């Protein structure tokens, strides 16, 4: 018995063949075409139970076809796949009625699961204005890591789910939070941000919940807190790991009961805000150390999002540089470009300061150098001046991993000028070693987890757990 009929439109014959064979093995009837016109004729004739379509096809953009399909068959699930992977593409696909968006390359098992889920429940549409292009998009990059971020964001836009953003300093956690707000259902409300690490501990409760006149020494007037200011919108709690335990208890009560009282106040105040939290710390370790409430963690960690450091998406550097160069023109600085050798040099650098460091470097070379075309000599000089802690990870060839790690840690510790680095060093370094090890092994085995687990000497279930924990995207079969 057939599981349903799948209509596939993609101008790449190899992709059509692979998808047809894979879905056919799962019991689906599959029909394929290389153009939008044939797909439209099938759909308008009432054929098919689900559609899988590429974006760029010879006769029509697949995204432009979606509203027409939705108009005549609103219950037909549509899955969009694309190699043009930007936040704008993901949002357009979702807002025009797509059930899901998959960035090429993707895992065949993932596609199969999406198809099965789509046939089991109705689609949902984001109620937003149509985006005409990528201008104004807050996030830049087409790497696999960023494709996954875009896909998750597109799914979260129509929801009020609480999100926990985890990433190193400079990876763009606030940009992601703003994107969730600006393109989500609360975009007409305020976006209020508070950095827990920047506020004295004794003032955090007052900043969050406000205080009444006379509540404490110096409280000469009533003060509205961030919850009140964010009413109807989004409250972004940055560096949540630095929140003192007393304030954590009050925050937990707000999340549980949907109301709070000001410092010195007695009347409960109802709150209607979406909470987005962010941290660069390992909160699970903070929980084990008694520094963070476990129950609050689970209230905040409804949807976890890991932002990759720049060293894990070096292929995004040209796009990021172009974005920053266009920004400085709008700010009155001269127009400049970086030649290919300069960009290649940047791709060999480790970027400990992440995207923020890249942005600062781009602005600096535009402001300080007179050349219209910035060459590799300028970039080399700037990166060399950054000091040993910011040197390229492997400026000198080494014979083994232990020596390479030793060199990296020597530079890392020296960057703090005799001070101690932030906590959680062991967990962070182990993660940075483990993630590329698992990723390269999976790549070498073409995504075959059985072979990869054998190479690594791990149980297959352990490997699957690490893939989830390390947020590794397994690619197999579709190119």
N, C-alpha and C positions, 0 to 999 in steps of 0.2 A: 504494500500500500504506500502511495506516494506521500511524503511529508509536506508537499506543496510545490508550486511552480515558481521558480526564481528566474526573473528576467535580468540579464546582465548586458550592460552597454559599456564597451571600452574599445578604443581604436587600436589597442595592442593585442594582436592575435595570441601571443604567448600567454598573456594574463587571462584572456578569455578561456583558453584551453585549460590552464591550471585550475582556475576557479570552477569551471564546468566539471572537471574530473573530481575535484575535492568534494564539491557539494553533491555530485552524483553518487559518490560512495556513501554519503550520509542519507541517501534515500530521496533526495529532491529531484524533481524534473527541472532541467535547466535549459533555457533558451538564450542564445547569445547573439549580439550584433555589434558592429563596429561604428554605429552612428546613432544620433539622437532621433532621427526621423523614424527609423524602424521601431525604436523603443516606444515612441509616442503612438505609433499606429497600433502596437500591441496593447498598450495601456488604454487607449481610447476605445478599443474594441472589448474591453473588460477582461483581458487576459492577464494571467500572472497573479500570484499572491504576495510577492515582494519584489522590489526593484533594487538592483545594485548598479550604480552608474558612476562613471568617471566624470571629472569636471571638464577637462579640455578634450573635446571631440571635434572632428573636422567640420561638421555642419552646424553645431550649436553648443554653447556652453551648458554643461549639465545642470549648473545652478539655476540658469534661466528657465530650464524645463520644469523645475520643481513646483513653482506656483501653479502652472497649468495642470500638472498632475493632481495637485492637492485640490484644485477647483472641481475636477470631475470625479475624483476618487479619493476623498479625504481620509478614508480608512486604509489606504494602501501604504504599507511601510516602505520607506526609501532609505537606502544606505548609500552615502556618498563616499567615494574614495578619490584621493588626489595626491599627486606628487608636488603640487603647488601649496606648500604647507606653511601657512601663516595663521595668526589669530583671526584675521579678517575672513579667511576662507572657512575656518571652523565655525565662526559665528554666522556667516552667510548661510552655510549648509543647514545649521540648526534652526535659524530664524525663518528660513523658507520652507520648513516642514520636514527636514530629514530626521529620520529616527536616530541615526548615528552617523558619525564622520570617522573614517579611517584614513590615516596618513600612510602613503606608500613609502617604503615597503612595510607590510604588516604580516602577522603570523596567521597562517591559514586556520588554525584551530580557533583563534580569536574571532575571525570572520564567521566561522560556523556557529559559534556560540551567540554572536550578535544576531545572526539570522534566526536562530531558534527563539531567542528572547523576543525579537521583533514580532514574530508570528504568534507569540503567546500573549501579547498585551498591546494596547493602542499606543499610537504615537503622541508626542507632545510638541507644541510649537512655542518658541520664545516670542513674546509680544514686544518686539523692538523695531526701531526704524531700520530699513535696509541700508547696509553699508555699501557704498559705491566703489571704494578702493581701500588701500591699506593706510592712507593718510590718517594721522591721528591715533594709530594703533599704539598702545603703550608698551607692547612687548615686541621684540625684534629677534628673528632667527628662524632658520628652517631645519635645524639639526633634529635627529630623532628625539632627543631629550625635550626640545621645545615643542615638537609636534604633539607629544603626549600631554604637555602642559595645556596647549590650546584645546585639545579634545576634552580634557577634564573641565576647563573653564567653560566651554560651550555648554556642557551638561549642567553646570552649576548655576548658570545665569538665571534661569527661571525659578530657582529655589531660594529658600531662606536658610538653608543648612549652614550650621556653624563649620568653619574651615580653620584648620591648623596648618600654617605655612612654615615649613622648616627649611633652613638654608643658611649658608655662611654669610657673613657680613658682605654687602656689596652685590648680592645676587639678584636683588630686585624684589624683595618681599612686599614692600609697600606698593610697588607698581602692580603686582598681581592683585593685591587687596583692592586697589583703586579700580582695576579692570573689572573685578567682580561687582563692584558697586556701580561704576559708570555705565556698564552694559547690562545690568541686572534689573530686577523688578523694583528696586528701591532707588533707582538713579535720580528720581525727582526729589529725594530726601537728602539730608546732609551726610557728608562723609567726615567723621571725626576720628582723628588719630591721637593716640597717647603712647609715649615711649616710657615704659616702666623703669628702664635703666637711667633715665634722665631726671627723674623726680625723687626728691628725698623720701625715704620710706614713711616718715611720719605724716607726709602730706598726700600720699597716694589715695587714701580713702576719701579725703576731701575733694581731690581732683576728679575722682571717678563719680562720686555720689553727691557732691556738693555739701555745703554746710549752712547752718542757720546763723543769724547774727548772735554773737555771744557764745557760740559753741565752744570756743577755746580762745586763749589769749591772742589778740590780734584780729579776731573775726569781727570786724566792725560793721559788716553788712552781709546780707545773704549772698551766697555764691552758688551759681548753678554748676553742676558737675557734668562730666562728659556724657553720662547716660542721658541726662536731660537734653543736652545740646544735640545728641544724635537721634532723638526721638523721630521715628518714622524712616530712619536711614540706616547707616552702617557705622558701627564702632569698631575701630581697628586697634587692638591691644598688642602693640609691638614689644618685643623682648619680654614676653609673658613669663619667661623663666626667672626674671629678676623681681617678680612680684613677691612682697613679704607674705608670710603665712596668714597673718591676721586679715589682710586684704583678700587673700585667696578664699578665706572662709565666707566673707561677705559676698564676693563675686559668685561663689557656688550657690549661695542662697538666692541671689537674683536670677541665675540661670534656672534654678529649680522652680521658683515661685512666680517669676515674672514681675516682681516688684521689689522696691528697695526703700530705705529711709535715708534722708540726708544725715550728716553728722550733726548731732544735736537736735534732730527732728524726731517726731513721733508718728506722723501720719504717713502710712505707706503710699508710695507713688508707683503706679503701673508703668511698665516700660515696654516699648515696642521697637526693638532694634535688632539688626542682624550682627552677630559677633564674628569677627575674623581675628584670629590670634596669630602671632608669629614668634619664632625663636631661632636662635643659632646654637642653642644648647640641646643636649640629650636629656629630655625631660624624664625619661624612664630611669636614667641614672640619678637624676635629682630626686625622684620619688624614693629610690632605694636609700638615698642619703638623708631622707626626711626633710628635704628642702621644698618639695612640691607635693600638693595633695593629689593622691591617686584618683579620687572621685572627681575632682575638678578637671584633671587631665582627660578623663573619658568624656566629660561634658563638652570639652573644647575640641577633642580629637575626633569629631564626628566624620569629617572628611579630611584626611591628611594629604598634604601636597608637599613633595620635596622639590626644591628648586636646585638644579644642578649648578655646581661651580663652573666658572668659565673654562677651566682646564678640561672639563668633560664635554665641552661643545665648542672647541676651537674653530670648527668650520663656520661658526656664526660670526667670526670676527669681521670679515669684509662687510657683511650687512650691517653690523653694529657700527662700524667706523663710518660708513656712508650715512647712517642715521644721525650720528653725532656731528658729522661735517655739515649736514643740512641744518641742524639745530643752531650751530654757531653762526651760520649765515643770517638766520632770522634774528640773531642777537647783535648783528652789526659787525661781526668779524669777517675778514676776507674769505673768498672762496678758495679752497685748497683741495687737492686730491693726494692720495698715497699711491705710489707705484706698487706693482705686484711684488717686487722684492721686499719692500717695506712690510707689506701684509704677510708675506711668508715668514719674515723674521718675527712678527708678532705672534704667529701661530706656534712658534717654537718656545714661547715664553710661558711660564707657569701661572701668571696672574694671581698672586695671593690675595690681591685686593678685589678680584673678580671684575664684574662689569663696571663698577664704580671707578676702579683704577684705570680701565681702558678708556672710559669717558674723560677722566682727568688728563690722561696722556694726550688724547686727541685734541682737546681744547688747548693744551699747553703748546703743542707743536704748531697749531694754527696761529696762536698769538705771538709766539716768540721767533718763528723762523720766516724769512722773507720769501723762500722758494714757493712757487705756485704748485710744484709737484714735489711732495715730500718723499725723499728716497730712503734707502735702507741705512745709510750712514747716520741720518738724524735719529731714526728709531733705535739703532744700535747704541748710539751715544746716550739717549734717554734711558734705555733699559739698563745700560751699564751703570749709569749714575744712580739707579734705584738701589744699589747696594747688594751685598752678598745674599741677603735674605730674599731678594726679589730676582735673583739670577735665574736664567733658564734652568729647568729641572736637570737637564743632562748636558751641560756645556762641555763636559769632559767625558769621554767614553770610559766606562768601567767594565770590569770583567764579571761582576756578579751583583745580584740584587742587594745583598747585605751592604756592600760598599756604596751602592747608589743611595740606599736609605740612610746610611750613616752621613753621607755628604748633605743630603736634604735636611736632616735633623740638625746638623751643625749650623747650616744657614738659618734654619727656622729659629733655633734658640738664640742665635746671635742678634736676630732682628729686634729682640725685646730689650736690648741694651743693659743686660744684667738683671732685668726683672723676670719674673716667672710668666710663662704663657698662660692663656686661659685653661680652665679645668677641662676634663674629658679628653685629654690628649691621647690616651691609649685607645679609646674607642674610635676616635676620629682617624688616627693613623691606620689602625687595623681595617677600618672601613675603606679607606682610600687604597689600601693594598688589595683588599679582598675583591672590591668591585671590578677593577680592570682584569684581575685574574679570572674571575668567573665570566666576565664579558668576552674576553679574548678566547677562552676555552669554548664557549658557546658558538662564537663566530667560526672557530676552526672546525667545529663539528656540524656547521650549517644549521645550528639550532637544535640538533638532536640531543635531548636532555639525558637519554640513556648513555650515549657515548661520552657526553661531557661529565656525567657523574662518575663514570669509570676512570676517565683521565684524571679527575680531581681526587679520586679515592673517597668520594662521598656517597652516602645513601641517596637514592633518587629523591626521596621525600625531603631530605635535608637540603638538597640542591634547590628544589622548588621553593622551600621556605626562604632560602637566601636570595633567590631571584625576586621574591616579593619584598623582602626586607630592604634589599639594596636598590629596589626600583629599577631593575634591568629589563629592557625591552628585548624580548626574544624574537628574532626575525628569521623566518624560514619559508622558502618556497616561492615567494612573490617578489620580483625585483622591479 
